[in-house]
Amino acid sequence: MKTRTKSESGGPATAVVAEPDSRPKTKANNGAVSDAAESANDDASRNPSATGEMTPERKSQIERGARELLESPGFFKSVRKALRRERLVGEVPNALVLYIVGVSALLDRPLNVIVKGSSSAGKNHLVSRPLRLFPTEAVREITSSSKTAWNYGRDDFRHAIVYLQERNDAAGAVHPVRLLISEGRLIRTVTVNEGGVRVPKTFVAEGPIASISTTTRDRIEVDDENRHISLWMDESQEQTRRINESYVSSRRPLSEDELAVWHQAYALIKARADVPVTLPDWFKIVANNVFDGSVTSRRYFPNFVEGCRTIALLRSFEKYPVDEPPREIEVDFADFAIATVLFEDVFVDSLQRDGDKNLKTRMAVQEISDANEGTPVTAEQLAEQMSVSMDRAYRLIRDAVDAELIQRANESEKGNLKTYLSAPRPRFIPDPAEILQEIPEVTAPVEFINPLTDEKIRLRWTKKQKGATA
């Protein structure tokens, strides 16, 4: 089954109801979290010893704040608020993805990401903001390295976040990152001097790792590109104005105790990371509806699945408090929907920049049509735009039509000049509201809080499901 686009459902009307989350901010439901980190800091500020030694009272306050943070349905709002306090300007979707990538380091198949943008765009500032929410020991920051230095790390990289700044020739050897990602370990045999005798010795640096790096290049080595999600910086004039305004505005950063709450939350997540995170049977329906018009989608879907697992791990604290860990965590439909909100545009953007010939054809058709007030495009115009022969233009058109990325704009008649328009921008992951209609085993309505807007979303069935009520 082909993936539906954003603008055409091909089925029943989508039922998405966006409502403000007006629930009172009680400790029980914490519509946007009870500001646990700030609460811990306020309590600590009233304690004269809070800025010094870690007293039992202060430790208890931090632990309580971490529990409330994780058990709140407003967890992602708290992440956004903390990032803004740490002087993040704009870039919220990218920053939330980076936080998810960091947490994924605790799982067996962590995510990896490359942040791409021009020099001075603020790539390293963007990465460093969510990394502030992780304890120092969870992050290995690398500015330059040799191959040997990686191998002597032993198990220092196991389930760590490896942050490689500015991925270029000056950063030294980058292929050890590739090996830690693909093989999960680095093995190096060297000759060492022991008691005056030269003997071979094997050093093993263990993974897995979640790799985060930055680059000014749109594309890096193919082997590395295939192992990473790409995030592009917002380089718009509006973002530049926001950054300039922020520079002359005051903002209170997170205090030592507020950061301690986030670090303690990470410790609690780490303690639960050994619990298996499984996929429900209905996820096969999702897999069968993922965009298949480009072979590059083969590498993105596994990343999306691991993103779902990470979100399920984070949200498990809502269902199972810290003191009541489950034996198994199953990804639910709300986890899937939240992952779609966070990752859909990331993957679509990556697909469009990947250089896939079908997507390039779609973009060329769109550009020609836009330049001519939306009129349909002929093969001759496409050949001129892409500097290819007419035969090549026809082949590109046929392939793009088969991939459902462009569509015929006029009726097929004898002697009729064929014209084309770009199809609506394809989705990568199927719309949760639409795919819900294909999954009768999911109990509807499904409710979740949009991690970017805090809207309470309710997804309903729009057609009668056999043996079910909604």
C-alpha positions in Angstrom: 0.0 0.0 0.0 1.4 3.4 -0.9 1.8 6.1 1.7 -0.8 8.8 1.6 0.3 12.4 1.2 -0.3 15.3 3.4 -3.0 16.7 1.2 -4.8 13.6 0.0 -6.1 10.8 2.2 -7.5 8.5 -0.4 -9.9 7.2 2.3 -12.1 8.3 5.2 -11.8 11.9 6.5 -9.0 12.3 9.0 -10.2 12.9 12.6 -7.7 15.0 14.4 -9.0 17.3 17.1 -6.4 19.7 18.5 -7.4 21.2 21.8 -5.6 23.4 24.3 -4.4 21.4 27.3 -6.4 23.1 29.9 -6.0 20.6 32.7 -5.0 22.1 36.0 -1.3 21.8 36.8 -1.6 19.6 39.8 1.1 17.3 41.0 -1.1 14.4 39.8 -1.4 15.4 36.2 1.1 18.2 35.6 -0.4 19.5 32.4 3.0 21.0 31.6 4.9 19.5 34.5 4.9 21.0 37.9 8.2 22.8 37.1 9.9 20.1 39.1 13.4 21.4 38.4 12.5 24.9 39.4 10.7 23.6 42.5 13.8 21.7 43.5 15.9 24.9 43.0 13.5 27.1 44.9 13.6 24.6 47.8 17.3 24.5 47.6 17.6 28.3 47.6 15.8 28.4 50.9 18.4 25.9 52.3 21.6 27.7 53.2 23.7 24.6 52.4 22.1 24.1 49.0 24.8 25.8 47.1 27.5 23.8 48.9 27.6 20.2 50.0 25.0 17.6 48.9 23.0 17.3 52.1 20.4 14.5 52.5 17.6 17.1 52.3 19.0 18.6 49.1 19.5 15.2 47.6 15.9 14.2 48.4 14.6 17.4 46.8 16.6 16.7 43.6 15.4 13.1 43.5 11.8 14.1 44.0 12.1 16.7 41.2 13.5 14.1 38.8 10.6 11.7 39.6 8.0 14.4 39.0 9.7 15.4 35.8 9.6 11.9 34.3 6.2 11.0 35.5 4.6 14.1 34.0 2.7 14.0 30.7 4.2 17.4 30.1 7.8 16.1 29.9 8.6 17.5 26.5 7.3 20.9 27.5 9.8 20.8 30.4 12.6 19.9 28.0 11.7 22.9 25.8 11.5 25.2 28.7 14.9 24.0 30.0 16.5 24.5 26.6 15.2 28.1 26.4 16.6 28.8 29.8 19.9 27.5 28.4 19.7 30.2 25.7 18.4 28.1 22.9 16.9 30.4 20.3 14.4 28.7 17.9 15.5 25.3 16.5 13.1 23.6 19.0 12.3 20.6 16.7 16.0 19.9 16.1 16.9 20.3 19.8 14.2 17.8 20.8 15.5 15.3 18.2 19.0 15.8 19.7 17.7 15.1 23.1 16.0 11.9 21.9 19.2 10.9 20.2 21.1 11.4 23.5 18.7 9.2 25.5 18.8 6.5 22.7 22.5 5.9 23.7 21.1 3.8 26.5 19.5 1.3 24.1 21.0 -1.4 22.0 20.7 0.4 18.7 21.3 4.1 19.4 20.5 6.9 16.9 23.2 9.0 15.3 22.8 12.5 13.9 24.8 15.0 11.9 23.9 18.7 12.3 24.5 20.5 9.0 24.8 24.2 8.4 27.0 27.1 7.3 29.9 28.4 9.3 28.6 30.6 12.1 25.1 29.2 11.9 25.4 28.0 15.5 25.6 24.3 15.0 27.7 23.6 18.1 25.6 25.9 20.2 22.5 24.0 19.2 24.1 20.6 20.1 25.5 21.8 23.4 22.1 23.0 24.7 20.4 19.6 25.0 23.7 18.0 26.1 23.6 20.2 29.1 20.7 18.1 30.3 22.9 15.0 30.5 25.5 14.3 33.2 29.2 14.9 32.2 30.0 11.2 32.4 27.4 10.4 29.8 29.0 12.5 27.1 32.4 12.0 25.4 33.3 15.3 23.6 35.9 14.9 20.9 37.6 17.8 19.1 40.4 15.8 17.5 41.7 12.3 17.9 43.9 9.6 16.5 42.9 6.1 15.6 45.0 4.8 18.5 43.4 7.1 21.1 40.0 5.6 20.3 41.2 2.0 20.7 42.8 2.5 24.1 39.4 3.8 25.4 38.4 0.2 26.4 34.8 0.3 27.5 34.8 4.1 28.0 32.4 4.5 25.1 29.8 1.9 26.0 26.3 3.5 25.8 27.9 7.0 25.7 27.0 10.1 23.7 30.0 10.8 21.4 30.0 14.4 20.3 32.4 15.0 17.4 32.7 18.7 16.7 33.0 20.0 13.2 33.4 16.9 11.1 36.3 17.7 8.7 39.9 16.9 8.0 41.1 18.8 11.1 39.0 16.5 13.4 41.4 13.6 12.8 40.2 10.0 12.2 36.4 9.8 11.9 36.2 6.2 10.8 36.4 4.9 14.4 33.0 6.4 14.9 31.7 4.5 11.9 33.1 1.2 13.3 31.6 1.8 16.8 28.2 2.5 15.1 28.2 -0.5 12.7 30.3 -3.1 14.7 29.7 -1.9 18.2 33.4 -2.1 19.1 36.9 -1.3 18.0 39.6 -3.9 18.2 43.3 -3.0 17.8 46.3 -5.3 18.3 49.6 -3.4 19.1 53.1 -4.4 20.3 53.8 -3.2 23.8 56.9 -3.5 26.1 56.3 -5.7 29.1 59.4 -6.4 31.2 61.7 -5.6 28.4 60.0 -7.9 26.0 57.9 -6.8 23.1 54.6 -8.7 23.1 51.4 -8.3 21.1 48.4 -7.0 23.1 44.8 -6.5 22.0 42.8 -3.4 23.1 39.0 -3.3 22.7 36.9 -0.2 22.9 33.2 -1.1 23.3 30.1 0.5 22.1 27.3 1.0 21.3 27.3 4.8 21.0 25.0 7.6 20.0 27.1 9.8 17.7 26.4 13.5 17.3 28.5 15.6 15.0 28.5 18.8 13.0 29.6 19.8 9.5 29.4 22.6 7.0 29.0 20.1 4.2 25.6 19.1 2.8 26.9 15.5 2.3 29.8 13.7 3.9 31.3 10.3 3.1 28.6 7.9 1.9 29.3 5.3 4.6 28.9 7.9 7.3 25.9 9.5 5.6 24.1 6.2 5.6 24.6 5.8 9.4 23.2 9.2 10.5 20.1 11.3 10.5 20.7 14.7 9.1 19.5 17.9 10.7 19.7 21.2 8.9 20.1 24.5 10.7 17.5 27.2 10.3 19.4 29.9 8.4 16.5 32.2 7.7 16.6 35.9 8.2 13.9 35.5 10.9 16.1 33.2 12.8 19.0 35.6 12.6 16.8 38.4 14.0 15.7 36.1 16.9 19.3 35.3 17.7 20.4 39.0 17.6 17.5 39.9 19.9 18.3 37.1 22.3 21.9 38.4 22.6 20.7 41.6 24.2 18.0 40.0 26.3 18.4 38.7 29.8 17.6 35.1 30.6 18.2 33.2 33.8 20.1 30.0 33.0 19.4 26.7 34.8 20.9 26.6 38.3 23.1 23.9 39.6 20.2 22.2 41.3 17.9 22.5 38.3 20.6 20.8 36.2 21.0 18.2 38.9 17.3 17.3 38.5 17.8 16.7 34.8 21.0 14.6 35.5 19.1 12.6 38.1 16.3 12.0 35.6 18.8 10.6 33.2 20.1 8.3 35.9 16.5 7.0 36.4 16.1 6.5 32.7 19.4 4.6 32.6 18.3 2.4 35.4 15.2 1.4 33.3 17.0 1.1 30.0 17.6 -2.7 30.5 13.8 -3.3 30.3 13.0 -4.7 26.8 11.1 -2.2 24.6 9.0 -4.2 22.1 6.9 -3.3 19.0 3.3 -4.3 18.7 2.1 -6.5 15.8 0.3 -3.5 14.3 3.6 -1.8 13.6 3.8 -4.0 10.5 1.0 -2.0 9.0 3.0 1.2 9.6 6.0 -0.4 7.9 3.9 -1.3 4.9 2.8 2.3 4.5 6.2 4.0 4.8 7.3 6.0 1.8 9.0 3.6 -0.7 9.7 6.0 -3.6 13.4 6.2 -2.7 15.9 3.5 -1.7 17.2 5.9 1.0 14.0 5.3 3.0 15.5 1.9 3.8 18.0 3.6 6.2 15.5 6.1 7.7 12.8 3.7 8.8 15.0 1.8 11.3 16.0 5.2 12.7 12.3 6.0 13.2 11.7 2.7 14.9 14.5 3.3 17.4 13.1 6.8 17.9 9.8 5.2 18.8 11.5 2.9 21.3 13.3 5.8 22.9 10.1 7.8 23.3 8.4 4.7 24.7 11.1 4.4 27.3 10.7 8.0 28.3 7.0 7.9 28.5 6.9 4.6 30.4 7.3 6.6 33.6 3.8 8.0 33.1 2.4 4.5 33.2 4.9 2.9 35.6 6.3 5.1 38.3 10.0 5.0 39.2 9.4 2.5 42.0 7.2 0.2 39.8 9.3 -0.7 36.8 7.6 -2.9 34.2 9.0 -6.2 32.9 8.5 -5.0 29.3 7.7 -1.7 27.6 5.6 -1.9 24.4 5.5 1.0 22.0 1.9 2.3 22.0 0.1 4.3 19.4 0.7 7.6 21.3 4.5 6.9 21.2 4.3 6.3 17.5 2.3 9.6 17.0 4.8 11.6 19.1 7.7 10.2 17.1 6.0 11.1 13.9 5.5 14.7 15.0 9.3 14.9 15.9 10.8 13.0 13.0 8.5 13.3 10.0 9.8 16.6 8.7 13.4 15.5 9.4 13.1 12.5 7.2 11.2 14.3 4.4 13.8 17.1 4.4 16.6 14.5 4.2 14.9 12.7 1.3 14.5 15.9 -0.6 18.2 16.8 -0.2 19.5 13.3 -0.7 20.0 13.6 -4.5 17.5 10.8 -5.3 16.7 11.1 -9.0 12.9 10.8 -8.5 12.9 13.5 -5.9 15.1 15.7 -8.0 12.7 15.3 -10.9 9.8 16.3 -8.6 11.7 19.4 -7.4 12.6 20.4 -11.0 8.9 20.1 -12.1 7.8 22.1 -9.1 10.4 24.9 -9.8 9.4 25.1 -13.5 5.7 25.3 -12.6 6.2 27.9 -9.9 8.2 30.1 -12.3 5.3 29.9 -14.8 2.4 30.7 -12.4 1.6 27.1 -11.7 1.2 25.9 -15.3 1.9 22.2 -16.0 5.3 21.2 -17.3 6.3 19.5 -20.5 9.2 17.0 -21.0 11.0 19.6 -23.2 10.9 22.1 -20.3 12.2 19.5 -17.9 15.0 18.5 -20.3 16.1 22.2 -20.5 15.8 22.7 -16.8 17.9 19.6 -15.9 20.3 19.9 -18.9 19.5 16.4 -20.1 18.4 14.9 -23.4 14.8 14.4 -24.3 15.1 10.7 -24.0 16.6 11.1 -20.5 13.8 13.5 -19.6 11.1 11.0 -20.6 12.8 8.3 -18.5 13.0 10.6 -15.5 9.3 11.5 -15.9 8.3 7.8 -16.1 10.2 6.9 -13.0 8.9 9.9 -11.0 5.3 9.0 -12.1 5.8 5.4 -11.0 7.1 6.7 -7.6 4.0 8.9 -7.3 6.2 12.0 -7.0 4.8 13.7 -10.1 1.4 13.3 -11.9 -0.2 13.8 -15.3 -1.8 17.2 -15.5 -4.0 16.6 -18.6 -6.0 13.8 -20.1 -4.3 11.1 -22.1 -5.4 11.5 -25.7 -3.9 10.7 -29.1 -1.7 13.6 -30.2 -2.1 15.3 -26.9 1.1 16.9 -25.5 1.7 15.4 -22.1 2.1 17.8 -19.2 2.9 17.2 -15.6 2.7 18.7 -12.1 4.5 17.7 -8.9 2.4 15.5 -6.6 1.8 16.8 -3.1 4.9 16.5 -0.9 5.1 12.8 0.1 5.0 11.9 3.7 7.7 9.5 5.0 5.7 8.1 7.9 2.0 7.6 7.4 -0.3 10.1 9.1 -1.2 8.7 12.5 -4.8 9.8 12.1 -5.1 7.9 8.8 -3.2 4.8 9.7 -5.3 4.4 12.8 -8.2 3.6 10.5 -6.3 0.5 9.4 -5.5 -0.8 12.9 -8.7 -2.1 14.6 -6.7 -3.5 17.5 -5.8 -0.1 18.8 -8.3 1.3 21.2 -9.6 4.7 20.1 -9.7 7.6 20.9 -5.9 7.9 21.2 -4.8 10.9 23.1 -1.3 12.5 23.4 0.3 15.9 23.9 2.0 17.4 20.9 5.7 17.7 21.9 6.1 20.9 19.9 3.0 22.8 20.7 1.5 21.3 23.9 -1.8 20.8 22.2 -3.8 17.9 23.4 -4.5 15.7 20.3 -7.3 13.2 20.1 -7.3 10.7 17.3 -10.6 8.9 16.5 -11.8 6.3 14.2 -13.8 7.7 11.3 -15.1 4.3 10.2 -16.8 1.6 12.2 -14.3 -1.0 13.4 -15.5 -4.5 13.7 -16.3 -5.4 17.3 -15.1 -2.0 18.6 -16.6 1.2 19.8 -15.2 4.6 20.0 
